[in-house]
Amino acid sequence: MTDPAAGELQQVERALRTRYVGRRIHWFERVDSTNDVARTLAEGGAPEGTVVLAREQTAGRGRLGRPWVSPPGGIWMSVVLRPIAAPHEVPRLSLAVGVAASRAVERACGLSVGLRWPNDLVVARRKVGGILVEAGPDALWVVVGVGINANVPAAELPEGATSLLEVKGSPVDRAALLQALLGELEIVYEMFRGHDWATLLEWWRSRSTTLGRRVRVHVPSGVYEGVAEDVDEDGALVLRLPDGGCKRIVAGEVS
């Protein structure tokens, strides 16, 4: 079956209302990783808002370098940003982009989307997408990777994942979803640059499927168990441990 990507991109370009996000799109039939391509473009001076989009990734990755299955039918995208921000502020951007992606799916597909710390998109208790933010030296540039299982059949998904196709029972309009995603990204990024972190954090909390639950958090040094109490100003998870103490976790995976 012919992939309709070219026609979808034309629809997006005609309808897009952003000022800079998505105004320059590099389309690839197949790449190892859109983030890797975007990093190269960023290092070469690509303007802010440059987008790398691929029909398929052969070596997509998620958190901690784990493989990300990226067959045709999904949205596999990376965006070059150039925030004026300190390196320690970059994790906030990951949460902000999660908010943007969840709002985009809700707007384009009419589905309620939860956010599992730090950056998983969850529908019907299963992962439907994720975010990977990678920064250059001193955060002079940042690459934001977004992967959404849009029209991916169940047989091509890893265990524990789902797709918008499976949840809705019919294909979603990828052009409408991509347009919504680019628009929402620009909105939250402008809020991030304007230091409106309090609002973004409240938006994230209102969509969280993690807070208030007893969870296991896998980190490179081991596993912590406790109740996820909050996400702090830097985007770290605040975990209440069984002994009553608190553990602040900057990076990890919740189960």
N, C-alpha and C positions, 0 to 999 in steps of 0.2 A: 504494500500500500504506500502511495506517495505521501511523504510527510508534508503537511500544509504550512510549514514554518515560514516560507517566503511570503505567502499571502497574509499570514498572521502578523508578521513584522510590518507589512505595509499598512494593515489596519491600525496597529499600535502607533506608527509614525504619524498617521493622519489624525488620530484622535488624542494624542498625548498633549497634556497641558502643563507639563513641567517646564521650569526655566533652564535646567541644566542636566538633571538626572535622565539618562536615556536619550539625550540629544545626539550622542554618537554611539552607535551600536556596532560591535564587531561580531558577526555571526559565523559560526563554524558548524560544519556537519558533525565532526567528531574531534574531541581534544582529550588529552590526558586529564587535565583539570582546568576549569575556567579560572580558578584562583591563580594558578601558575601563569596563565596567559596574561591575566590582569596585572599581576606583579611585574611582569616584564614591561608591560605598557606603562605602568606607574613609574618604574625606574627610568623609562625613556621620556618621561615628561607628559604623559597623557593627561588631558584636562580633567578636572573634577567632573564626576557624573558619567564618565566613559563606562560603557557596559560591554561585557563579554557574555555572549549567549551561545549555548551549544545544544544541538539535538541530542547528543550523547556524550557522556564522559567515560573514558576507559580506566581512569585512575582517580576518580573523585575521592575526596577524603572529608571526614568529619573531625570531631574533637579527638585529641590525643593521637592524631594520624590514622584513625580507623578508616577502613574503606567505606565509601558511600556508593551504593548501587545506583547507577544513573542511566537507565535505558531510555530509548526514545519514548516520548509521551509525557515526560516531566518538564519542569522548568528548572534549568540548570544555568545559573546566572551569577556573575560577579560584577561588582561596581567599584570603580576607583574613586576614592574620596580623599580630600586633603584638608582635614580638620586642623584648626589651630587649637591643639589640645595637648596636654601632658600625657606621656605614655600611660600613666596609671589611670587615666580617664577612659582609655580604649575599651575596657570591659563593659563600661556603661553603654557604649555604642552597640555591643552585641545584644543587650536586652532591648534597646530602643528599636533595633531592626526586627527583633522578634515581634514587637508590638506592631510595627508596620506590616509585616507579613501576615499576621493574624487578622488585622483590619482589612487587608486586601482580599484575603480568602472570604471573609464574611461579606464584604461588599460585592465581590464578583460572583460568589457561589452560594451565598445565603446559608452558610454553615457556621455554627459556633465553634470557634477554635480556642483551645487552651494552650498555655505556655508552661512547659516543664523546665525548671531551672537546669542549666542556664539558658538554653536556646533551642529547645525542641518544640515544634508545632504539633499539637495533639488534637485529634478528632476521634470521637467515640472511643477514647482511652488508648488509642494507638497512634504511633508516630506517623505523621504525614509530611513532615518537612523539618529542616534544620538550618542553622546559621553557622557560618565559620568566618570569624573576623581575624585578619592577619595584618600586622602593622610593620612598616618599614622602620629604618633607623630613626629614633627620636619621634616616631609617629608623624613624620613629615608626609607620609601617605599611608592610607589604610585601604585594604581590599576587603570588601564585604561580600562573602559568598552566600547565596540563598539557593537551597534545593527544595523543591516541592514536588511530591509525587502526585502529579495532576491526573493525566490519563494513562497511568501505568497499570497494566493488568495484575491481578493478585499473584499470578504464577511467577511474575518477575520480581516480586518484592521479598525482602528478607523477613525472617520471623519477627513478629512484633510490630511490623509496619503495615500501613494501609495506604490507600490512595483516594483522592477525591472522586475518581471514577467509581471505586468500590463503594464508597459511602453513599454517593448520590444514586448509583445504579445506572448512570448514563454519563457520557463524556461531558466535561466542562469546557467552557469557552476559554481557551488558553490566551487568546488575544486580549480578552476583557480582563483576565486575571493578571497578565503581564502589565497591562496599562495601569490597573489598580495598584499593583505592586510598586511600580516606578513612582507613581504619584504619592503613595503613602510613605515611601522611602524618603522622598524629598521633604515631606511634611515633618517627619520625626527628626530627620537630620538637621533641618533648620532649627527645631526646638533644641536639639543637642548643642548646636553651635551657639544658640542663644542662652545656654545654661539654664533652660527650663527643665532641669532634671527632676524636680519634685513632681511635676505633672506626668512626665514619662514614667516615673517609678510607680505612681498610682495607677496609671493605665496598665502597667505590667502586673502589678499586684492583683488588679481586678480580673485578670485573665489567668492567673496562676493556678495550676493544678498541683503545685508542690506545697505551698504554704498551708500550715495547719495539719499536715499529715505526718505520720511516722514513716520515716524513709531510711534507706541505706544509701550512703554516698560513697562512691568508689573514687579514690584519689590515688595518685602514683605510689604513695607510701602505705596504702592499706584501705580499710573500710571503716566508716563511722556510721553509727546508728543513732537515731534520735528524732525529735520532732522539728520540722522545718518551721522556725518561728517567723523569719523575716528575710528580706533582702536589703542590705544596707546601702548607704549612699554611693558606694563604689561598685555595687552589683554583686557583692559577695553574699553567699548564703549563710544565714545565722542559724546554727543547729543547736537545739537544747539537748544535751546529752543525758543519759539515764541517771548519772550522778548529780544532776542539777546544774552542772557547768555548761558553758556555752563554747561552741567551736565555730570560728569564722572560716569558711571555705571559699577560696578564691576560684578554684577550678576543680571540676570533678564531674561525676555522672550519677544521677539520681535513679534509684530503682525502688 
